[in-house]
């Protein structure tokens, strides 16, 4: 896999400064500045009211991506927020959160994924949700998903059968068939959510640009509920990816995307069905979140 000039420069600066994680440093600086600007506190019920204003209701299918590092004016716990969302949705609705384990484990040939015990690296809210009663989890080492509610079993049951981890059998694609509301809470301004990768998962069969995203077969092992070790094989891509989601968000209409702010907390919602259709339409024309790999050298339909 080739390494871009941007990556080489980043590695050089890390070597000079000793900074190991620029993203984490940026978040810490943003938090300290934010504390000086925003002082209004809020509770779980305040957050849920904003989510309801953005479309969440009884029976909704909701996926939440969140960074509790940004919840610095929040007066409550992760458990209180999860319970407040569940109370609105009821068992007629469904709640999902990402549950991928440590990405470094993808390189460990001896790793056996246990969906019952493997912690998620998707943040504190997602890790707390993973341990809630009634929550089920998909079998996938790259991008496992936890779910609760009416469609939880259907969404998660076939993830290990996927050709790649975002295709038609994955929770990420299946939730778009239910037009899930994908909430981004406390994340960067242009963050969309993991379902954005359904674009390459579908289009890789159609065009050489997208085909490069899935070029290698990888086999993972997992532990069943009865303690048996099994394995699954999926397609992955050994290439560098860099993205600017804002290039896509600016093309979303109001039926795709809304946003608001609660004190310091940025809350966005994406209506997954029309969003995915728009992203697929753009992807077929060579308009993508990625600037690495660049689509500029490829011919696309106009």
PATI-504281 format. One line per 5 residues: number of its first residue (from 0); for each residue x, y, z of C-alpha. Coordinates in Angstrom, 2 decimals. Example, Ala and Ser with C-alpha at 12.3 -4.5 7.8 and 13.67 -1.06 7.14 Angstrom:
% PATI-504281
0 = 12.30 -4.50 7.80 | 13.67 -1.06 7.14
//
This chain:
% PATI-504281
0 = 0.00 0.00 0.00 | 1.39 3.42 -0.96 | 1.62 6.12 1.69 | 0.48 9.63 0.82 | 2.60 12.76 1.30
5 = 0.14 13.87 4.00 | 0.74 10.67 5.97 | 4.51 10.93 5.59 | 4.41 14.52 6.83 | 2.25 13.49 9.79
10 = 4.68 10.72 10.74 | 7.61 13.15 10.46 | 5.92 15.72 12.73 | 5.02 13.00 15.24 | 8.65 11.93 15.30
15 = 9.85 15.49 15.92 | 7.23 16.48 18.51 | 6.61 13.16 20.25 | 2.85 13.56 19.78 | 1.33 10.12 19.24
20 = -2.27 11.02 18.42 | -3.04 14.36 16.74 | -6.77 13.60 16.72 | -6.87 13.14 20.49 | -4.77 16.27 21.01
25 = -7.16 18.25 18.81 | -10.14 16.98 20.82 | -8.52 17.97 24.10 | -7.71 21.48 22.85 | -11.25 21.85 21.44
30 = -12.68 20.77 24.80 | -10.63 23.26 26.81 | -11.59 26.12 24.48 | -15.22 25.02 24.54 | -15.31 25.14 28.33
35 = -14.43 28.83 28.14 | -17.28 29.55 25.69 | -20.17 27.27 26.66 | -21.54 27.17 30.20 | -25.19 26.10 29.89
40 = -25.74 22.65 31.38 | -28.13 20.00 30.05 | -29.54 16.61 31.06 | -30.44 13.36 29.31 | -33.99 14.61 28.91
45 = -32.75 17.79 27.22 | -30.75 15.75 24.70 | -33.69 13.45 24.03 | -36.02 16.41 23.47 | -33.65 17.68 20.77
50 = -33.55 14.21 19.22 | -37.35 14.15 19.20 | -37.42 17.56 17.58 | -35.19 16.10 14.87 | -37.59 13.23 14.23
55 = -37.10 10.51 16.86 | -40.38 9.06 18.14 | -41.98 5.86 19.41 | -41.13 3.03 17.02 | -38.18 4.80 15.35
60 = -35.04 2.93 14.36 | -32.17 4.99 15.76 | -28.41 4.62 15.44 | -26.25 6.78 17.71 | -22.61 7.73 17.22
65 = -21.38 9.80 20.17 | -18.29 11.18 21.84 | -18.89 11.73 25.54 | -15.64 13.69 25.69 | -17.74 16.53 24.28
70 = -20.46 16.13 26.94 | -18.62 18.44 29.34 | -21.74 20.44 30.26 | -23.83 17.27 30.65 | -25.37 16.63 34.05
75 = -26.08 12.92 33.98 | -24.71 9.50 33.10 | -24.41 7.37 29.99 | -26.98 4.99 31.49 | -29.49 7.82 31.95
80 = -29.18 8.91 28.33 | -29.58 5.36 26.98 | -32.60 4.74 29.20 | -34.20 8.05 28.15 | -33.81 7.17 24.45
85 = -35.21 3.66 25.03 | -38.19 5.11 26.88 | -39.13 7.17 23.82 | -38.54 4.36 21.31 | -40.21 1.59 23.36
90 = -39.78 -2.04 22.27 | -41.60 -1.10 19.05 | -38.46 0.83 18.09 | -34.82 -0.17 17.76 | -31.60 1.37 19.05
95 = -28.19 0.66 17.50 | -24.65 1.71 18.31 | -21.25 0.79 16.84 | -19.39 -1.93 18.73 | -16.11 -2.55 16.89
100 = -13.32 -4.00 19.04 | -9.78 -2.61 19.12 | -8.71 -2.24 15.44 | -5.25 -3.57 16.33 | -6.85 -6.97 16.91
105 = -7.54 -7.24 13.18 | -3.79 -7.84 12.79 | -3.60 -10.52 15.49 | -3.72 -13.94 13.83 | -4.46 -15.56 17.19
110 = -7.41 -13.31 18.06 | -10.79 -14.97 18.64 | -13.68 -12.51 18.74 | -16.13 -13.07 21.61 | -19.12 -10.83 21.02
115 = -20.28 -11.32 24.62 | -17.15 -9.91 26.25 | -15.03 -7.96 23.75 | -15.11 -4.25 24.71 | -15.96 -1.76 21.99
120 = -13.61 1.05 21.01 | -16.53 3.16 19.75 | -16.66 5.30 22.89 | -18.03 5.25 26.41 | -21.70 5.55 25.49
125 = -21.46 2.62 23.05 | -19.53 0.50 25.55 | -22.15 1.20 28.22 | -24.94 0.28 25.77 | -23.18 -3.00 24.93
130 = -23.74 -4.25 28.49 | -27.45 -3.31 28.71 | -30.04 -6.10 29.16 | -31.60 -7.22 25.89 | -28.80 -5.86 23.70
135 = -27.54 -8.21 20.97 | -24.34 -7.89 18.96 | -23.28 -8.77 15.43 | -20.28 -10.98 14.71 | -17.79 -8.79 12.88
140 = -14.27 -7.86 13.90 | -14.09 -4.74 11.73 | -17.39 -3.03 12.48 | -19.55 -4.98 14.88 | -22.90 -3.45 15.89
145 = -24.99 -3.67 19.06 | -28.77 -3.38 18.87 | -31.85 -3.43 21.11 | -35.54 -3.52 20.29 | -37.89 -4.84 17.62
150 = -35.42 -5.27 14.71 | -32.28 -5.98 16.74 | -32.03 -9.67 15.87 | -32.70 -9.17 12.14 | -30.22 -6.34 11.90
155 = -27.33 -8.21 13.54 | -27.80 -11.92 12.79 | -26.01 -12.21 9.41 | -23.09 -9.80 9.72 | -20.50 -12.60 9.63
160 = -22.02 -13.81 6.35 | -21.37 -10.47 4.62 | -19.03 -10.36 1.63 | -17.68 -7.17 3.20 | -18.66 -5.63 6.49
165 = -21.02 -2.98 5.05 | -22.88 -4.90 2.35 | -26.55 -5.95 2.08 | -26.29 -8.48 4.93 | -24.73 -6.03 7.36
170 = -26.57 -4.04 10.05 | -25.20 -0.86 8.46 | -27.00 -1.52 5.18 | -30.07 -3.18 6.67 | -30.80 -0.20 8.88
175 = -31.05 1.97 5.76 | -33.86 -0.33 4.55 | -35.70 0.73 7.73 | -34.73 4.39 7.14 | -32.95 4.53 10.48
180 = -32.26 7.95 11.96 | -28.50 8.16 12.37 | -27.61 10.60 15.14 | -24.16 12.11 15.53 | -23.77 13.64 19.01
185 = -20.65 15.51 20.04 | -18.74 14.48 16.92 | -17.03 16.67 14.28 | -19.12 19.05 12.21 | -18.97 16.96 9.04
190 = -19.05 13.48 10.54 | -21.75 11.33 8.90 | -21.50 7.88 10.45 | -20.35 4.37 9.60 | -23.21 3.71 7.19
195 = -21.38 6.00 4.73 | -19.19 2.98 3.90 | -22.19 1.18 2.40 | -21.37 3.24 -0.70 | -18.10 1.43 -1.44
200 = -19.61 -1.85 -0.23 | -22.23 -1.66 -2.99 | -20.37 0.14 -5.77 | -17.18 -1.96 -5.71 | -18.88 -4.37 -8.12
205 = -19.63 -1.56 -10.58 | -16.49 0.52 -11.10 | -12.67 0.18 -10.90 | -12.34 3.12 -8.52 | -14.56 1.42 -5.98
210 = -13.15 -2.06 -6.67 | -9.82 -1.05 -5.05 | -11.57 -0.81 -1.67 | -12.02 -4.60 -1.54 | -9.07 -6.54 -2.93
215 = -8.04 -8.95 -0.17 | -9.70 -11.86 1.59 | -9.33 -11.94 5.36 | -10.45 -14.71 7.71 | -11.43 -14.03 11.30
220 = -12.25 -16.41 14.12 | -15.06 -16.01 16.61 | -16.52 -17.77 19.62 | -20.10 -19.06 19.51 | -22.49 -18.99 22.47
225 = -21.74 -22.69 23.05 | -17.99 -22.04 23.19 | -17.17 -23.39 19.73 | -14.56 -21.55 17.65 | -15.72 -20.80 14.10
230 = -14.49 -18.51 11.34 | -15.75 -16.24 8.59 | -14.06 -14.74 5.54 | -14.68 -11.29 4.08 | -13.21 -8.84 1.60
235 = -11.10 -5.91 2.74 | -8.92 -3.29 1.06 | -5.29 -2.58 1.84 | -5.28 1.09 0.89 | -4.99 4.43 2.61
240 = -8.22 6.39 3.04 | -8.66 10.08 3.79 | -12.00 11.81 3.65 | -13.86 15.10 3.76 | -17.49 14.32 4.55
245 = -18.44 17.96 4.09 | -18.22 17.47 0.32 | -21.26 15.18 0.58 | -23.19 16.83 3.40 | -23.47 20.08 1.45
250 = -25.37 18.12 -1.20 | -27.94 16.73 1.26 | -31.41 18.29 1.24 | -33.59 18.80 4.33 | -35.19 15.37 3.91
255 = -31.72 13.85 4.36 | -30.10 15.89 7.10 | -30.81 18.32 9.95 | -28.71 19.63 12.80 | -28.97 21.64 16.00
260 = -26.88 22.57 19.02 | -27.52 22.15 22.72 | -25.08 24.33 24.65 | -21.71 23.06 23.37 | -23.16 19.82 22.01
265 = -23.55 19.48 18.23 | -26.43 17.13 17.36 | -26.97 15.96 13.77 | -29.41 13.50 12.25 | -29.15 11.72 8.91
270 = -32.17 9.97 7.38 | -30.28 6.92 6.25 | -32.43 5.77 3.29 | -32.40 9.01 1.26 | -28.83 9.73 2.36
275 = -27.57 6.40 1.05 | -29.43 6.77 -2.22 | -27.93 10.24 -2.68 | -24.43 9.00 -1.86 | -24.77 6.09 -4.30
280 = -25.96 8.47 -7.00 | -22.98 10.75 -6.37 | -20.57 7.82 -6.11 | -21.54 6.62 -9.57 | -20.53 10.06 -10.81
285 = -17.20 10.05 -8.97 | -18.30 12.38 -6.17 | -17.18 10.85 -2.89 | -16.07 11.67 0.64 | -12.57 10.42 -0.25
290 = -9.74 12.56 -1.52 | -7.38 9.63 -0.87 | -7.71 7.53 -2.95 | -8.56 10.28 -5.42 | -11.29 9.59 -8.00
295 = -9.86 12.25 -10.35 | -7.97 9.79 -12.54 | -11.03 7.67 -13.25 | -13.84 8.08 -15.77 | -17.36 8.07 -14.35
300 = -20.82 8.39 -15.87 | -22.08 11.95 -15.95
//
